[in-house]
Amino acid sequence: MSAALLRTPWRRRRGLAASLAGLVLLSACTLALAAPDTRPGKAAIASAHPLATEAGLEILAQGGNAFDAAIAVGAVLSVVEPQSSGIGGGGFFLLHRAADGQDLFLDARETAPAGTRTELWIGADGKLDRDKSVNGPLSAGIPGEPAAYAWLAEHQGKLPLATSLAPAIRVAREGFPAYGRLVSAIGQRRPVLERWPASAGLYLIDGQVPAEGQRVRFPDLAATLERIAKDGDAGFYRGAFAASMVQAVRAAGGTWTERDLADYRVKTRTPLTLDYRGWRIVTAPPPSSGGIALSEMLNILSGYDLSRLDRVRRTHLTIEAMRRAYRDRAEYLGDPDYVTMPVAELTSPLYAAGLRASIHPEKATPSALLPGYAPPVEPTHTTHYSILDADGNLAAVTKTVNLTLGSGFVVPGSGFVLNNEMDDFALRPGEPNAFGLIGGDANAPKPGRRPLSSMTPSFVIGADRIGVIGTPGGSRIITMVLEGILAFVDGDAPAKVAANPRFHHQYLPDVVSAEPNAFSAEERRALEAMGHTVNAGERTWGLMNVVSWDRRSGAVEAGSDPRGSAGSGSAAVR
Ligand code: DON
């Protein structure tokens, strides 16, 4: 980590009008950072699969940096974890460059094709046709992941794209043993996969769901990745392969055109930054709703010294912060290139102070008392990985095909499933999407727009400790990252941050969902006495991946979610 990382925010925030106090703080920071360990000297990677973590380490060993490793880890995940993300999907890449202290957000979110019009998803009864919004090519946005890899290799990496993609090509060709999460995802989506021969042919073996341990191979995906390795994003977005995707999508009822693919561009955006009790959080800007919601929640919570409160009071205040932030998410947020959002207001500490003042210290505020919209949620799939390299470059990447195995639709010969990210739009105002999320104009489907996301890859920067954090989990992503940040700030190591029990509130339904072990019976009773409806004993949700570097002690750590139901991930330091 370079000194510049910590200097940058001070400069940015205080500008030329830096106060004397600010200057004193600035030099104190600079002095502290001039300590000998200005680079970690070791790398850490935490991802959802050991082959992906290994691929990242392999690329670092070949002289790559965190950004080359981000390509390698991501591409291997697109092979071994197709239920969660893939080159038929998109994602967000939060990057920190140690050399000059710059933070950068690469938006590789899918876009709506030009043929998008709301009638496409409305059934004869005038209601949202849920099948069309989540299954098959009408549910697929134009993928962003291939363009992200080409951009990363060209602008941030040290190695050729072909080198960083090589592990994924190898794994796709040689195969790997099917594992629990993959097997159950294929089993769950089998009826949809069976609608299209290319989809069934890709994920079923002799018409059957693969058994755990059985070797699965994706030679077509290897060939697709090889084309990208050779021709960059042109190998995916233009030429014969693009034409074949368009032909298959249209034949199956979609609207994609070759122009949609040729026009796709990743966008570099300025990450959203905020201060929380002396820590600097660097996180996802729109079209993620994550950073703004996190900012609202942390700004509200910064008015309390949570460490001095008992667990019930602390939980109550956190739930109330969640409720308020998710209300605003539903009301205001969408694609920043198309929608004007009151970002400065929503992230302002003054606005948070107003929200804080509306929190009763001992009583839940019924969501119905807050003006506005609605959401709930059921997380299915997506993946997050965190990387720190030996020079202190950081990458936090959350990527997705949306629901389990995306749209279930495979273009013949491509080797990958298309996303169903169109369902993240408010396809019909007032009707919930697969996560139960409701929205309005700000997130309406329009040609070229990116659907609003909850993915929240983030950095947590303290005077000594630096964390890279993120997770899948649908709309729970944001509250998971919030709880992860609070735990990290309290001193928890990555493994504990990833393992801690979780709770979630998202405004509507007006219910706190909690993992079975999140609250003791007594804590639950106390929260209920305050007026919270606690839905405890529910399933667990994961799969968070965190890495950290303690600049003072030199410790580099990695932690991956141990949750059984989600299947544990793979964390390594080398
Ligand atoms: O971008 C989003 O918010 C969703 N497409 C993410 C989906 C997800 O996290 C599914 N989860 N586990």
Boltz pocket constraint, residues with backbone or C-beta under 6 A from the ligand:
constraints:
  - pocket:
      binder: B
      contacts: [[A, 378], [A, 379], [A, 380], [A, 381], [A, 382], [A, 400], [A, 401], [A, 402], [A, 403], [A, 421], [A, 424], [A, 452], [A, 453], [A, 454], [A, 455], [A, 471], [A, 472], [A, 473], [A, 474], [A, 475], [A, 477], [A, 542]]
      max_distance: 6.0
